[in-house]
C-alpha cells in the first residue's frame, strides 16, 4: 500500500512536474517569442522594403544590409544600397545610406498590416556618388521618382550627407564633393493648411556654407538659398563637369570669393519659373589671353534674373587704373541687347587692350595708335544687331601717332568725345620734342552715300622740331609704302630745325585724302642727292598742298658763307613725279665742296681746269619730268661785279697748262650736255682775255671745250706763262725771252677733256698772235717786233703737230730793220721747222711748194730755213741775203753814206743753242760789188794811212769774205777787198762785242795796168803793206807796216811817192794816181 501510495504520490508529483515544465516551456517560448519579436519585425520590414524597392527599381541593384525594431525608437534600417544592375558583379553604389531610423510605434496588428506611419524619419550617413553626362544629367536621376510608402513621415531629417559628382570625361580630375549635408523636411505640418517646408545645409572645399530653405504645397513652391564664402578658381574649374566647364571657358582665368543668395518660385499656375539671384563679389582676380592686363581687386554686386544680368556695381584694378562698370543685359542668349557704363581712371592704353573693344573702337585706335594713361567715361549699348556708344576720354599725358602723319606726339592732354558716329577732340595739347603742339581732331563714321569727311586732323607747333629719322619716316602714312614726299625730302638730305606752322589732314568716304602743311625751316641744312652742294642755315617755307610741294622763300648759306636762295615745286602726276628746284648762289667759293657735288665726268673737267676763287652768281635749275629717273640739269654761272660789294673773281689753272687766269666777267650756261660761254673776261697780270665758247659732250661721252678768243685778248709773255708751258717747249721759250707789251691774240681752240678712256687732255688750235713791239731778250738785239703769227695745230696723245705762217710787218735787230717777214713754220712733236724745212724731208711736193721765210733787209731780201728742237732749244738754220743795198746797210748801221752805193749778198749756216752764245757755230760767205767803200770813214782812214786818196768809184769797190762762227768769236778765213788800184787780203777774228783783231796785206789790184805790165806784179802777190786792225767796229785802230824792199823799189820808180813829205805827196798825188791808173 505504501507502495501504492508511494506510487500514487509519484504519479501525482509527475503530473505536476509535467505541467510545470510545460508552463515553463510556454513561458520560455513566450519569452523567446517576445524577445524575438523586434528581430522578426525588422526582418519583415527589410524584406518588405527590399521587395518594394526592387519592384520600383527593376533596372537597378538594390540591397538592404539589415533592419530591426527597437522599442521606444522605431525601426532601424542599415546599409541601404542602390546601384546599377548591369554592373552588379562590380557594383559601385550610387546611393548608400548607412542607417535609416524610422520613429514609429510598431504593434502586432500594424506589423501584420505593415503600417508604419512614422512620425520622424532620420537618414544618417547618406552618400550619393554620381557621374554626370555631357548634357548635365546625373546618374542618380534614374532613381526618381522615389517609391511611395504611405503617407510618409511627419518629419524627415538628414545627417552627415555627402554628394560626390564624377565627370567621366575627365578621369584625372578629382570629384566634386559636397559634405556635411544636413536637412530637415516638414512633410506633414501640424496645420494641414500650412505648406510643407524643408531646410538644407552643406559644406564643401569651394564654399564655406550653403543654406537652402523651401516651401511647397499643391499649388506653388518657393526655394531660397544662401551661399557663403564661395570660391572659384582654376582648381575648382578643373573639377567642374564638362557641361559646366565648357560653358565657363571664358572664366577659366577667374579667381574669386563671393557670397550669393537665390530665390526660385514656381507653381501649377505659372508657365515659367520666377527666379532671382544676387552675387556679392567680395574679392577676385581675372586674367585671360583676351585681356592685356590682369584684373585685380574685383568687387561687385550682380543680379541674375530671367530677364537678364544686372551689374549693379563692378570695380577692379587694371594695372594702376581703377575701373567701374554698371549695366544690364536683356536676356541670356547672345546676341541679346545690353547697355553698360564704364568709368576708369589712370587706364594704360595699348594695342592688346584695344583688341578687346568693338571693331569701330579698334579702327580708331589703329588710326591714332595711342599710348599712355586716360580717364574715361563710356556708355556702351548693343541692340542685338549693332553697337553704339558715347564716351568722354580725358588724356592724362597720352602719346599718339596719327596714321596719316605718324610722328610721335607726346604728353597729349585734353578731352576727346567719342561716339559711334564721330570722335571729336578740340584744343588738345601735346608735345613734339618738348615743343608745345596744338591739335584738333574729328573722326566721323564713313557714309559712302553722302561721301562725308571721315577724318580731320589739325596740327601746329609753337617751336622748331629737329629734322631726324623719326620726322622723315612720319612723312609716309603708317603701313604704306614710302611716300613720294618722303623720298623727295630724303633726296634733299635735310637736317636742322623745322616748325609746323599749320597742317590739316582730311579723309573722305570715297577714299580721297588731302593734306595741307605749312613748314617753316630754321637753321636747316640741305644737300640734294642729284646736286649735293651743301646749304647751311636755311630759313624758308615749304607748303604741302596734297600732292604738290611748294618750296618758297628759302634762304641759306654755303659752307663758305655764300648766300643761297631756293624755290621749287614737286607734284605727283599720273605719269609720275614732277620735280623742279631752282637754286641761286651768290659768292660761291670754287672749292672742293662744290667739286664733290658734280658728276664723275664733270669732276674730271673740274680737275683739268682747276678752278678757284669766288663766283658771283650761280643758278642751278633741276627739272625732273614725270616718268623720268634722271633729272635735267641747267646751270648758269654769272661773273659780273655787283655794286654793293668789291669785285671778286674766279680763277682757273688748267692742269695741262698751269697758268692762272682770273675770270672777272662772263656767263656760262649748262643745259642738255652743253655749256655755252659768253662774254668771258679775264686777266693774269697784264694779260687780258675776251672770249666766247662752248663745251659739248660728244657721242663717246667726252667733253670738248671750244674757245673763241676775241679782241682785246692780250697775252703777256712773262715768267708765269713760260713756267706753265709744257716741259718740252719750256726751255726753248725761256731761252727765247720774248719781252714787251702783251701779245694780242685771236682765234679758236678746242680742248677734249680727259675721261676714263682718254687719260690725257687733247686739244687743237688756230690762233693769230699780233706782236706790237715785242723784243727777244731783256736787252737783246731783236726788238720792236710787229706783225702777226698764225699757227694751227693739235696735241693728241701727248703728240703735238702744228703749221703756221709768219707775217711780220717789221722787226729790228739792234738798229737794223727787217720788214715784211713772211713764211711758213711747222711744229712736229718737239721739232720746229721754218721756211723750206717745213717739209721735213717727207714729201717732195711739199718741199717744192715750200717757201723760205723771207723779209726785207738792207734794201734786199733775207731768207731763212731750218729747224729747232723745242725741248733743248738747239737749232740749225740756213740764211741767204740777196740784193743788199750797201747804202741802206750803212744807213741802218748808222754809218754816214751820202753817196755810197753797192750791192751785196751772203749765205750762212748757223747752229747752236738758243740763248747760249757759247754754243753757236757755223760758217758763211759774203760778197759786195760796185760799192763805194772809199766813202766809209774807216776806209778813208785806211786809205789815208796808205797815202791813197779815194776820188772815184774804182777804189776798193768790191769785197768777198768767208767766215766761221764758234761761240762768240767770228773767224774770218779769207777777206778780199779790192778796187782798181789796191787789193786787201786779210784774215782774223771778231766777237759779238764788236772787238776786232784783223790783219790785211795790201797789194796792187789785179785790175791795175801796172800789174799787167810788170811781171813781178802780175804773177805774184806782192805785199806792199801789212795793216793790223784792232779796236772795235765803231772805232777801229790801224797799224801799217811796210816791207822795205817794196818801198825802196817804188820810190825809185816813183820819187814822188814819199809818205813822209806830205806836201810833196799832195802835190804829186794826181800824177801818181793818173800814172797808176794808166
Buried (B, 14 or more C-beta within 10 A) or exposed (E): EEEEEEEEEEEEEEEEEEEEEEEEEEEEEEEEEEEEBBEEBBBBBBEBBBEBBBEBBEEBBBBBEBBBBEEEEBBBBBBBBBBBBEEEEEBEBBBBBBBBBBBBEBEEEBBEEBEBBBBBBBBBBBBBBBBBBEEEEBBBEBBEEEEEBEEBBBBBBBBBBBBBBBBEBBEEBEBBBBBBBBBBBBBBBEEEEEBBBBBBBBBBBBBBBBBBBBBBBEEBBBBBBBBBEBBBBEEBBBBBBBBBBEEEEEBBBBBBBBBBBBBBBBBEEEEEEBBBBBBBBBEBBBBBEEBBBBBBEBBBBBBBBEEBBBBBEBBBBBBEBBBBBBBBBBBEEEEBBBBBBBBBBBBBBBEEBBEEBBEBBBBBBEBBBBBBBBBBBBBBBBEEEEBBBBBEBBBBEBBBBBBBBBBBBBBBBBBBEBBBEEBBBEEBBBBBBEBEBBBBBBBBBBEEEEEBBBBBBBBBBBBBBEBEEBBBBBBBBBEEEEBBBBBBBBBBBBBBBBBBBBBBBBBBBEEEEBBBBBBBBBBBBBBBEBBBBBBBBBBBBBBBEEBEBBBEBBBBBBBBEBBBBBBBBBBBEEEBBBBBBBBBBBBBBBBEBBEEBBEEBBEBBBBBBBBBBBBBBBBBBBBBBEEBEEBEBBBBBBBEEEEEEEEBBBBBBBBBBEBBBBBBBBBBBBBEEEBBBEBBBBBBBEBBBBBBBBBBBEEEEBBBBBBBBBEEBBBBBBEBBBEBBBEBBBBBBBBBBBBBBBBBBBBBBBBBBBBEEBEBBBBBBBBBBBBBEBBBBEEBEBBBBBBBBBBBBBBBEEEBBBBBBBBBBBBBBEEBBBBBBBBBBBBBEBBBBBBBBBBBEEEEEBBEEBBBBBBBBBBBBBBBBBBBBBBBBBBBBBBBBBBBBBBBBBBBBEBEBEEBBBBBBBBBBBBBBBBEEEBBBBBBBBBBEEBBBBBBEBBBEBBEBBBBBBEBBBBBBBBBBBBBBBBEBBBBEEBBBBBBBBBBBBBBBBEEEEBBBBBBBBBBBEBBEBBEEBEEBBEEEBBBBBBBBBBEEEEBEBEBEBBEEBBEEBEEEBEBBBEEEEEEBEEBBEEBBEBBEE
